[in-house]
Amino acid sequence: MSGFLSKIFGGSKSEKDVKKIAPIVTGSNEFFAKYASLSNDELRAKSADFKQRIKAYLTEIDAEIEQKKQDAEALPETEISQRDAIYKEVDSL
């Protein structure tokens, strides 16, 4: 009976979890196979490339964070709730 119900509702929790992460594992294994064949120097070059790509991606976000911080500091100290709201936005960024 429980086997029948399990088929109706899509299996157990662990089976659902395995189905959910299977594509992620497959993708990770593909990346591992791709990068396992690289030499140490090639890996270092990839690391430098990744760092540069991340830095470029974060440039706009960092500028927005800096602007929000300046806006918050420009507010008078009596506007603590508005400052707090701005800093929460900064945290979310």
Backbone torsions as a table, in degrees:
resi	resn	phi	psi	omega
1	MET	NA	-44.6	-178.9
2	SER	-67.1	-31.8	176.5
3	GLY	-64.1	-39.6	178.6
4	PHE	-64.7	-47.3	178.9
5	LEU	-63.8	-37.3	179.0
6	SER	-63.7	-38.5	177.9
7	LYS	-67.1	-37.7	-179.7
8	ILE	-66.0	-44.0	-175.5
9	PHE	-92.7	7.7	172.8
10	GLY	90.1	18.1	175.5
11	GLY	94.4	-178.8	-177.9
12	SER	-78.3	172.0	179.9
13	LYS	-60.1	-43.3	-178.4
14	SER	-66.9	-36.7	177.2
15	GLU	-64.9	-40.3	177.5
16	LYS	-64.6	-41.6	178.8
17	ASP	-63.0	-41.4	179.4
18	VAL	-63.3	-43.6	178.7
19	LYS	-62.8	-36.0	-177.8
20	LYS	-69.3	-41.0	-175.8
21	ILE	-94.0	-6.6	-178.8
22	ALA	-56.1	-44.4	178.0
23	PRO	-64.1	-33.6	178.7
24	ILE	-67.2	-42.6	179.0
25	VAL	-63.7	-43.0	178.6
26	THR	-60.0	-46.1	178.2
27	GLY	-61.9	-42.2	178.7
28	SER	-62.8	-42.3	178.6
29	ASN	-64.0	-36.3	177.1
30	GLU	-65.0	-44.4	177.2
31	PHE	-62.8	-41.5	179.6
32	PHE	-60.5	-47.0	179.7
33	ALA	-61.7	-39.0	-179.1
34	LYS	-66.3	-44.9	-175.3
35	TYR	-86.1	-17.5	179.5
36	ALA	-65.8	-27.6	-178.0
37	SER	-84.2	-6.5	-179.0
38	LEU	-79.3	148.1	175.7
39	SER	-77.6	170.5	179.0
40	ASN	-61.3	-40.4	179.2
41	ASP	-64.9	-39.2	178.0
42	GLU	-66.4	-37.9	177.3
43	LEU	-65.7	-39.7	177.1
44	ARG	-61.9	-41.2	178.9
45	ALA	-64.6	-40.1	177.0
46	LYS	-62.7	-41.7	179.7
47	SER	-61.0	-44.1	179.1
48	ALA	-63.3	-40.3	178.0
49	ASP	-63.2	-44.1	179.0
50	PHE	-62.5	-42.4	179.3
51	LYS	-61.4	-41.5	179.4
52	GLN	-66.5	-41.3	179.0
53	ARG	-64.7	-40.9	178.8
54	ILE	-65.1	-44.2	179.6
55	LYS	-60.8	-42.5	179.0
56	ALA	-64.3	-40.1	179.9
57	TYR	-65.4	-38.6	-176.0
58	LEU	-82.9	-8.9	-177.6
59	THR	-57.2	-48.9	-179.9
60	GLU	-64.6	-42.2	-178.8
61	ILE	-65.0	-43.0	178.6
62	ASP	-62.2	-39.2	178.4
63	ALA	-65.2	-40.4	178.5
64	GLU	-65.5	-41.0	177.7
65	ILE	-61.5	-45.8	-179.6
66	GLU	-61.4	-41.1	178.8
67	GLN	-63.8	-42.3	179.8
68	LYS	-65.5	-38.2	177.9
69	LYS	-64.1	-41.7	177.9
70	GLN	-64.0	-40.2	177.6
71	ASP	-61.6	-42.0	-179.5
72	ALA	-66.1	-42.1	-179.3
73	GLU	-70.5	-24.9	179.0
74	ALA	-74.0	-20.6	179.2
75	LEU	-70.8	147.6	176.2
76	PRO	-67.7	156.3	-177.1
77	GLU	-64.2	-18.1	178.5
78	THR	-73.4	-16.5	-180.0
79	GLU	-95.6	49.0	-175.4
80	ILE	-63.1	-34.3	-179.4
81	SER	-68.5	-36.4	177.2
82	GLN	-69.8	-38.7	175.6
83	ARG	-60.4	-45.6	180.0
84	ASP	-59.7	-42.4	179.2
85	ALA	-62.6	-40.6	179.2
86	ILE	-66.2	-42.8	-179.6
87	TYR	-67.9	-29.3	174.1
88	LYS	-67.3	-37.7	175.2
89	GLU	-63.3	-40.9	178.1
90	VAL	-61.3	-44.7	178.7
91	ASP	-60.3	-38.2	-179.0
92	SER	-70.4	-29.3	177.3
93	LEU	-70.8	NA	NA
